[in-house]
């Protein structure tokens, strides 16, 4: 059995168990409602969930732009320059180890309980891993590639597009995957803590009245957002595969050209 078939079998089995175990009484429906009752609860309140989903997606989109866009940009700058890398990277790495959720009450004091505080919190939450991964990816570029490109007269923009970006893409996408997932988590968690709108708010509200089907309907929407984001990253990785082919070809060329370029002129 192939890995893909095995994954499909596992997913189908989990879905079947989710429906069967609560209905058979093996798991109390207060702890885990059946899948059908969860979907029915979401469908009956489709308007409410649709409005909450729009709020959450708006906050996630803005946070992604700040976290992932800013993280990639600053990570590329820090990773390319030795002095900023030495000064900034240890501080960012140490800050990444701190549970940033403790800072959310501070953002609510500064920005209120609206979207602004959630966007600021989620942006910082996803910014750090994206920046660290991008800076690490820039540092792993083979210096011979850059040397070969310069020796062949490549301009800065050509080196950036044809060497630096292709070589750093795998690590950047890895950081983007982690940073984007943390943005989703940051938005939903902040909505659950202090908010009056969004999927996290609905989950928290229905949790307080022990309405498990509606709680799990919200959880399903969060899972759907995470799966959609992961699928988008995989699509980007497939589109970027041509860059990696070019990078490997460039590396082979660099291995042939760089030793010659390093030889003193006679």
N, C-alpha and C positions, 0 to 999 in steps of 0.2 A: 504494500500500500504506500502510495506516495505521501510526502509530507503535507501537501495541500489537501489531499483527501482525508488524511488523518485529522487535520485541523477542522475541516468541515464536520467530520464525525463528532469531534469533541464539542463543537458549538451546538450541533443538533441535540446531542445528549444532554448538555446543560440546559437547553431550552425545554426539553421534554421533562427533565427532573424538576425544573422550576414550576412547571404546570402540575405535575403529578404529585409531588411530595406534599405541598400545602393542601391540595384537595383530598388526598388520602389521609390527612390528619397527622402525618409524621412530623410536620413543622407547623406550629401555630401561625395562623394567617396574620396575627398581629406582628410577628417577627418577619415573616416573608409571605406576602400575599401571592396568589397564583398569578401567572403571567397574563391570563385572560382578564382577570379582575383589574390588574394594573393597567392594561391597555384600555379597558372599558372606562376606568376612572379618568385617564388622560383624554379619551375621546369625548366624554361627557363635559369636560371642562376645557375643550379645545381652544376656545376664545381666550380664556384666562392664561393658559399655557402658551398660546401663540404670542400674546402681548409680552409675557415674561421672557420668552425666548428672544424676541426682538430686542428687548432691553439688554439682555445678557450678551447677545451677539454684537450689539453696538459697542458695549464696553470692552469686549474681547478684541474687536477689530482695532479700536483706538489703542488699546494696550499693546497689541501685537506690533503696531507701527512704531511705537516708542521703544518697546523692549527689544524686538528683533532687529528693526532698522537701526536704532541707536547702538545696540550691542555689536552688530556686525561692523558698523562704521568705526566706533571707538576701538573695537578689538583689532581691526585692521591697522589702525594708526599705532596703537600701543605695541602690537606684535611686530611692526616694521621698524620701530625706533628703539634702539637699545636703552637709552636713558629713561624714557617714560616707562618702558617695560620693567626696568629694575625698580623704579619708584612706585608704580601703581599696582603691578600684578600681585605682590605679597599682600597688600591691603585688601584688594578685591577678593583674593582667595580666602583671606580670613573672614571677611564680611559674608561670604557665601556660606560659611559654616554656621552662621548665626541663624536661628529660626526667625525669619523676618516677620512672621505673623504677629509677633509681639509688638511690632511697630504700627499695626493697623489702627489701634486707638489713637495714636498720635496723628495719623492722617485725618481721622474723623474730627479731631479738635481743630486742625488747620483748615480742612476743606469741607467739613460737614459730612452728612450721611448720604449725600447724593452720589451721582456717577463719578464726580471728580475724585473723591477719596478712593473709590474702588479702582479707577483707572490708574491713579498714581501708585497704589499699592501693587497691583498686578504688573504694572510696567517694571517696577524695580525688582519684583519677584522673578520675572522672566529675563530681565536685562543681564543679570550677573552671569548665569551659565552661558548665555549666547556670547557675551563678550569674552569670557574665558576660553571658550571653545574656538572662537575666531582667532584670538591672539595665539593660541596654541597651534592652530592650523597654519598660520603665517610663519611661525617659527620652524615648522617642520619642512618647509620648502627647501629642496636641495640647492645649496648655493651654486652648484655647477650649472643648474638651469639658468639662473640669473646671469652668471658669468658668460655662458654661451650666448644668451640673448643679447647682452651688451656687446660682446665681441662681433656679433653679426649686424650691429648697428640698429637694434630695436629701440624704439623710443620708449619713454616711460609709459605712455598709454598702451603701446603694443605689449610691453612686458606685463602690465597689469592684466590685460584682457587675455593674452595667450599663454602666460606662465603662472602668474601669482594666483589669479582667481581659479583656474582649473586645478592647480595643485592643492589649493586650500578647500575646495568644495566639499570633500567628504567630511572633514572635521567641522566645517561651518554648518552643514546640514545636520550633523549630529547635535551640535549646540542649539540649532534652530528647533529641532525636534523636542529637546528637553526644555528649552526656554518657552516655546509655544505651549507645551503641556502645562508648565507652571503658570503661565498667564491664565489659562482656563481655570486651573485650580484656584489661583489667587482671586479671580473675579467671583467664582461661585462661593468660595469660603467667606470672602468679605460680604457678599450678599446675605449669607447665612448669619453672620455676626451682627451687623447693624445695617439694615436696609429696609426699604419699603417697596421694592420692585425687583424683578429678576427671578430666574429659576431658583437660585439659592434661597431667596426670600420665601418662595412657595414651599420649598422643601422644609424650611425651618417652621413655617406657619402650620403646615399640616402635621408636622412632627409633634407640635405642642398639643394637638387635639387627638393624637394617636390614630391618625387616618393613614394607615400604612399604604393602601393602594395609591393614594395621591402622592405620598412621599416617594414611592418607587417609580411612579410615572415621571417625576422630576429627575430622579436618578438616571432613568433611561435616556432622557434628553441630554443630560450631561455626558453620558457614555457615547451617545450618538455624535455629539460635538467632538469628543476626543477621537473617535474612530474616523470621522470625516477629516479632521486635521492631520491625522497620521496618514490617511490615504493621499491627501494633498502633498505631503512631504515625499511620499513614495513616488508620486507622479513627477515631482520636481527632480528627484534622483534619477528617474528614467530619462527625463529630458536632458539632464546634465551628463549622462553617460558618454555622450560624444566628446564632452570636454575632457573626461578622463582618458578616452582613447587618444586624444590629442596630446595630453600630458605625458602618457607613457611613451608615445612616439617622440615627443620632445626630450624626454629624459634619455632615451636611447641615443638621440642625436647629441645631447649634451655630453654623454659619456664618451662619444667619439671626438667631439670638437674641443671640449674643455682642456684635455691634456695638451693639445696642440696650442691652444690659446695661452696656456700657462708657460710655454717654453719661451725663453728669452729670444729676442730677435737677433739674428746674425747679420 
